[in-house]
Amino acid sequence: MSDLVLVTGAAGTLGRAVLPALAEAGLAARAGDVRPVPDAPDDVEVVELDVRDADAVRRAMNGVTAVLHGAAWHGIHLRDHPPADFWELNATGTFNVLQAALDAGVRAAVLSSTMGVYGDSRKAPDGGPAVRIHEDLPLLPGDVYGASKVVAEELSRYFARRGVAGVCLRYGMFVPEPFHHAGIRFLYGGVDERDVAVANVFALRRLLDGPADAHLGAFNVESAVPWDDADGRRLREDSLAVVGRHWPDAPALLEQAGVEPWGPINEWYDIGRAADVLGWRPRWGFAEYLAALREGRQEL
């Protein structure tokens, strides 16, 4: 019998991407959300689930081997949700999920986190180079969304010590956007939702293969960029010139498409730890966007 994986927030962008990735990996899925889950595969069990309801979470854990916890309010919701909403869903909801997992004997939980946990650590100093964002930087969230995810990460570590193996994945931007916007976004911490889904599966496999009280840590999950120390200051002063240094035909391709960088690149994400520990590397990024431009395609 296949391991059963509960996916919370299954109607969201990550949920819709990760369900087929789980099936491809030979894992059965139970999809939980307060909303209908569109286009769920026929072999996926769909349940109504509000993670703020502890009783509902306990029922959803029946027979589950592992959890991919994606239910949350995100940074884009800051403009229309009060702070208490973020705490209730992102912090208390995460506690409900992990406590129910522990009580049900669930082996592992993959937590969806965010680059927003870095907060002020992402800010480049005046006149300084772009900041390399790595997992050892201090977590200095600047809003309630980031703060709620820092709390969720600490809960992940706490419950790992109690027996639910855990890992925290800090995502870049992957909300669906028009083709060119998504392409440029790869330079600014964007990531393809299919790569995020695969990162979840890789992390889950590592947890299920390890000890019950393991916590693998936190990992940046963004697209790959080729920047090095020599690029740091120029990324902020003339980002297009740096792009052209690494992809000589990029400036002309972008001009032909009527696309411009969004301005200085003040930060970039080091994803080396995810490759070293999880074996995960993104398949899609700015190089693939440029390949599509060369071939006249409007999709990756």
C-alpha positions as CSV (number, residue, x, y, z in Angstrom):
1,M,0.0,0.0,0.0
2,S,1.4,3.4,-1.0
3,D,2.2,6.0,1.7
4,L,-0.6,8.6,2.0
5,V,0.4,12.2,1.9
6,L,-2.0,15.0,3.2
7,V,-1.6,18.2,1.2
8,T,-3.0,21.2,3.0
9,G,-3.9,24.3,1.0
10,A,-4.4,21.9,-2.0
11,A,-6.5,24.4,-4.0
12,G,-3.6,26.9,-4.2
13,T,-0.8,27.2,-6.7
14,L,1.5,24.8,-4.9
15,G,-1.3,22.3,-4.2
16,R,-2.3,22.1,-7.8
17,A,1.3,21.6,-8.8
18,V,2.3,19.1,-6.2
19,L,-0.6,16.7,-6.6
20,P,0.7,15.4,-10.0
21,A,4.3,15.4,-8.7
22,L,3.2,13.1,-5.9
23,A,1.5,10.8,-8.3
24,E,4.6,10.7,-10.5
25,A,6.6,9.7,-7.4
26,G,4.2,6.9,-6.6
27,L,2.7,8.5,-3.6
28,A,-1.1,8.6,-2.8
29,A,-2.5,12.0,-1.9
30,R,-5.3,13.4,0.2
31,A,-6.1,17.0,-0.9
32,G,-7.4,19.3,1.8
33,D,-8.6,22.9,1.5
34,V,-11.5,25.2,2.5
35,R,-12.1,25.7,-1.2
36,P,-12.9,23.2,-4.0
37,V,-9.7,21.7,-5.4
38,P,-9.9,22.2,-9.2
39,D,-8.7,19.5,-11.6
40,A,-7.8,17.1,-8.8
41,P,-6.7,13.7,-10.3
42,D,-9.4,11.0,-10.1
43,D,-7.3,9.0,-7.6
44,V,-6.8,11.9,-5.2
45,E,-9.1,12.0,-2.2
46,V,-10.4,15.5,-1.7
47,V,-11.5,16.6,1.8
48,E,-12.8,19.9,3.1
49,L,-10.2,21.2,5.5
50,D,-9.7,24.4,7.4
51,V,-6.5,24.0,9.4
52,R,-7.8,26.6,11.9
53,D,-10.2,23.9,13.0
54,A,-8.2,21.4,15.1
55,D,-10.9,18.8,15.1
56,A,-11.1,18.8,11.3
57,V,-7.3,18.5,11.1
58,R,-7.3,15.5,13.4
59,R,-9.9,13.8,11.2
60,A,-7.9,14.5,8.0
61,M,-4.8,12.9,9.5
62,N,-6.4,9.4,9.7
63,G,-4.1,7.0,7.8
64,V,-1.6,9.6,6.8
65,T,2.1,8.9,6.5
66,A,3.3,12.5,5.8
67,V,2.1,16.1,5.4
68,L,2.9,18.8,2.9
69,H,1.7,21.8,4.7
70,G,1.0,24.7,2.3
71,A,-2.2,26.3,3.7
72,A,-1.4,30.0,4.6
73,W,-2.1,33.6,4.0
74,H,0.8,35.0,1.9
75,G,2.5,38.4,1.4
76,I,0.1,39.4,-1.3
77,H,-2.7,39.2,1.3
78,L,-1.2,41.9,3.6
79,R,-3.1,44.6,1.8
80,D,-6.6,43.1,2.6
81,H,-6.2,41.0,5.7
82,P,-5.6,42.2,9.3
83,P,-2.6,40.8,11.2
84,A,-4.7,38.5,13.3
85,D,-5.7,36.5,10.2
86,F,-2.0,35.7,9.5
87,W,-1.4,34.5,13.0
88,E,-4.6,32.4,13.1
89,L,-3.9,30.6,9.8
90,N,-0.1,30.6,9.6
91,A,0.9,30.1,13.2
92,T,-2.1,28.5,15.0
93,G,-3.0,26.5,11.9
94,T,0.5,25.1,11.6
95,F,0.4,24.1,15.3
96,N,-2.9,22.3,14.7
97,V,-1.4,20.4,11.7
98,L,1.8,19.4,13.5
99,Q,0.1,18.5,16.8
100,A,-2.5,16.4,14.9
101,A,0.4,14.8,13.0
102,L,2.2,13.9,16.2
103,D,-1.0,12.5,17.8
104,A,-1.7,10.4,14.6
105,G,1.8,8.9,14.4
106,V,2.5,10.8,11.1
107,R,6.2,10.4,10.2
108,A,7.1,13.6,8.5
109,A,5.9,17.1,7.6
110,V,7.3,19.5,4.9
111,L,6.5,23.1,5.9
112,S,6.0,25.7,3.2
113,S,7.9,28.8,4.3
114,T,9.0,32.0,2.5
115,M,11.9,34.2,1.7
116,G,10.0,36.8,3.8
117,V,11.5,35.3,7.0
118,Y,14.7,37.1,6.2
119,G,13.1,40.5,6.4
120,D,15.7,43.2,7.1
121,S,18.6,40.8,6.3
122,R,17.6,41.1,2.7
123,K,18.3,44.9,2.6
124,A,21.5,45.9,0.8
125,P,23.5,48.6,2.5
126,D,23.7,52.1,0.8
127,G,26.4,51.9,-1.8
128,G,27.0,48.3,-1.1
129,P,26.7,45.2,-3.3
130,A,23.6,43.0,-3.7
131,V,23.1,40.7,-0.8
132,R,23.6,37.0,-1.1
133,I,20.7,35.5,0.7
134,H,21.7,32.2,2.4
135,E,20.0,30.2,5.1
136,D,22.3,31.2,7.9
137,L,21.3,34.9,7.8
138,P,19.4,36.2,10.8
139,L,15.6,36.0,10.5
140,L,14.4,39.6,10.9
141,P,10.9,39.6,9.4
142,G,9.5,43.1,8.7
143,D,5.8,42.2,8.6
144,V,3.3,39.8,10.3
145,Y,3.5,37.4,7.3
146,G,7.2,36.8,7.7
147,A,6.9,36.7,11.5
148,S,4.1,34.1,11.4
149,K,6.4,31.9,9.1
150,V,9.3,32.2,11.5
151,V,7.0,30.9,14.2
152,A,5.9,28.1,11.9
153,E,9.5,27.2,11.3
154,E,10.2,27.0,15.0
155,L,7.1,24.8,15.4
156,S,8.5,22.5,12.7
157,R,11.7,22.1,14.7
158,Y,9.9,21.6,17.9
159,F,7.7,18.8,16.6
160,A,10.6,17.2,14.9
161,R,12.2,16.8,18.4
162,R,9.0,15.1,19.5
163,G,8.9,12.7,16.6
164,V,7.5,14.3,13.4
165,A,10.5,14.6,11.1
166,G,10.5,18.1,9.5
167,V,12.0,20.5,6.9
168,C,11.3,24.1,6.0
169,L,11.3,25.2,2.4
170,R,11.7,29.0,1.8
171,Y,10.1,29.8,-1.5
172,G,10.6,32.6,-3.9
173,M,7.7,34.2,-5.9
174,F,5.7,31.6,-7.8
175,V,2.1,33.0,-8.0
176,P,1.0,32.7,-11.7
177,E,2.0,35.7,-13.8
178,P,1.9,36.5,-17.5
179,F,4.8,35.0,-19.4
180,H,7.2,37.9,-19.6
181,H,6.6,39.0,-16.1
182,A,7.3,35.5,-14.8
183,G,10.4,35.4,-17.0
184,I,11.9,38.6,-15.5
185,R,10.9,37.5,-12.1
186,F,13.5,34.7,-12.2
187,L,16.1,37.4,-11.8
188,Y,14.5,38.7,-8.6
189,G,13.9,35.6,-6.5
190,G,11.2,34.0,-8.7
191,V,10.8,30.2,-9.1
192,D,8.5,28.0,-11.2
193,E,5.7,26.3,-9.3
194,R,6.7,22.9,-10.9
195,D,10.2,23.3,-9.3
196,V,8.6,24.1,-6.0
197,A,6.5,20.9,-6.3
198,V,9.5,18.8,-7.0
199,A,11.4,20.3,-4.1
200,N,8.5,19.2,-1.8
201,V,8.8,15.6,-3.1
202,F,12.6,15.5,-2.8
203,A,12.4,16.9,0.8
204,L,9.6,14.4,1.7
205,R,11.7,11.5,0.4
206,R,14.6,12.5,2.4
207,L,12.5,12.7,5.6
208,L,10.9,9.4,5.0
209,D,14.3,7.8,4.5
210,G,15.7,9.3,7.7
211,P,15.1,9.0,11.5
212,A,11.7,10.0,13.0
213,D,13.1,12.9,15.0
214,A,15.2,14.4,12.2
215,H,14.9,18.0,11.1
216,L,16.8,18.7,7.9
217,G,16.8,22.5,8.4
218,A,15.6,25.3,6.1
219,F,16.3,25.6,2.4
220,N,16.0,28.4,-0.2
221,V,13.8,27.3,-3.1
222,E,14.3,29.8,-5.9
223,S,15.5,29.7,-9.5
224,A,19.2,29.5,-10.2
225,V,21.2,32.6,-11.1
226,P,24.9,32.7,-12.1
227,W,25.9,35.7,-10.1
228,D,29.2,35.8,-8.2
229,D,31.0,38.2,-6.0
230,A,32.2,40.2,-9.0
231,D,28.6,41.0,-9.9
232,G,27.5,42.3,-6.5
233,R,27.8,46.1,-7.0
234,R,27.0,46.0,-10.7
235,L,23.7,44.2,-10.0
236,R,22.5,47.3,-8.2
237,E,24.1,49.8,-10.6
238,D,23.4,48.3,-14.0
239,S,21.6,45.0,-13.7
240,L,21.1,44.6,-17.5
241,A,24.9,44.8,-18.0
242,V,25.4,41.9,-15.6
243,V,22.7,39.9,-17.3
244,G,24.5,40.5,-20.6
245,R,27.8,39.4,-19.1
246,H,26.3,36.0,-18.4
247,W,23.9,35.8,-21.4
248,P,25.4,38.0,-24.1
249,D,22.2,38.0,-26.3
250,A,19.9,38.7,-23.4
251,P,19.7,42.5,-23.8
252,A,18.7,42.2,-27.5
253,L,16.2,39.5,-26.8
254,L,14.6,41.5,-24.0
255,E,14.5,44.6,-26.2
256,Q,12.9,42.7,-29.0
257,A,10.2,41.4,-26.6
258,G,9.6,44.9,-25.1
259,V,10.7,43.7,-21.7
260,E,13.0,45.5,-19.2
261,P,14.4,44.5,-15.9
262,W,12.5,45.9,-12.9
263,G,15.5,48.0,-11.7
264,P,18.4,47.2,-9.5
265,I,18.9,43.6,-8.3
266,N,19.4,44.2,-4.6
267,E,19.5,40.6,-3.5
268,W,20.0,37.1,-4.9
269,Y,19.3,33.7,-3.4
270,D,21.9,31.0,-2.9
271,I,20.2,27.6,-3.4
272,G,23.3,25.5,-3.0
273,R,22.2,24.0,0.3
274,A,19.1,22.5,-1.3
275,A,21.3,20.9,-4.0
276,D,23.8,19.5,-1.4
277,V,21.3,18.1,1.1
278,L,18.1,17.5,-0.8
279,G,19.5,16.8,-4.2
280,W,17.1,19.4,-5.6
281,R,18.0,21.7,-8.5
282,P,15.5,23.8,-10.4
283,R,14.7,22.9,-14.0
284,W,13.3,26.3,-15.0
285,G,14.7,29.8,-14.7
286,F,15.9,32.8,-16.7
287,A,18.0,30.8,-19.1
288,E,14.9,28.8,-20.1
289,Y,13.0,32.0,-20.5
290,L,15.6,33.3,-22.9
291,A,15.5,30.0,-24.8
292,A,11.8,30.5,-25.2
293,L,12.4,34.0,-26.5
294,R,14.9,32.7,-29.0
295,E,12.4,30.1,-30.3
296,G,9.5,32.5,-30.4
297,R,7.6,30.6,-27.7
298,Q,5.3,32.1,-25.0
299,E,5.8,29.3,-22.5
300,L,8.6,27.5,-20.7
